Amino acid sequence: MMTRTDRKAAPTFALALALATAALSGSVAGAARAAGASDSDQERAARWQEIAKSIFGDRRIETTDSLVKIDAPGRALDAALVPITLTMPDDGRIKAVSLIIDDNPAPYAAKFEFGPAADPAELKLRVRVNNYTDMHAVVETQDGKLYEAKQFVKASGGCSAPMGMSDEEAMKGMGDMRMKFADSQPGKPVEATLMIRHPNFSGMQMNQVTRDYTPARYIDKLTVSAGDRTVFTMTGDISIASNPVINFAFKPDGKPIRVSASDNAGGSWQHSFNPPSPTN
């Protein structure tokens, strides 16, 4: 569920997206990329303070090297498909985690709120990175405190990178889902990989045929449940890569895994998967 501070942040990021999209056709985009690469640590810290305040208000955020860690490539091979691993080993203490990509047009990439069926020890996803930037992972603990970790990533142009196909091709099969399960043992969490067919258009990508910008269309909510128990609910934005892939773990109860997804254009899809029986 979006909090009061999340709602407060939304207009800020929407405005940032509009400005960034307009700038792509001129020299402003090049200047922005150069600034991202050459910003000082002080400038990055100041930007983070502004972003954190817009999202979390006046809540105190402490640094941590144990509650959450970010594993991302120092230099991305593909700025439109940057693999991110969030490690949160303190099971039972983590309520939610937010991923913020400071220099993206819409920095608030995703928020995962964990339910009783979740094992948040490790979460993997792929994101777009538009500029040389700090990333921040902010966890909220069950007692309402906030802790953050950061990592610097070198990448450029991920939010405007074309998909290499027409919009029509990119939207074929939209909402189709697959899920793979790793081998499991009785009493242990099960690792799963969820794949969703969806272009997650950022609004900054140019149609290679019409030369117009493709309107933003992205998955904005995703809920995964094990039986009647929630694993996680994700609130997403344009920074999630096309055809999202999310690796997560859950505590099985023998019931099907249910996935419900919706996007900002009103599309909605549901699917159920049967996890394998634990092996001895």
Summary of the structure (lengths in Angstrom):
residues: 280
radius of gyration: 18.6
end to end distance: 38.1
largest distance: 61.3
contacts: 907
relative contact order: 0.17
helix: 19%
strand: 39%
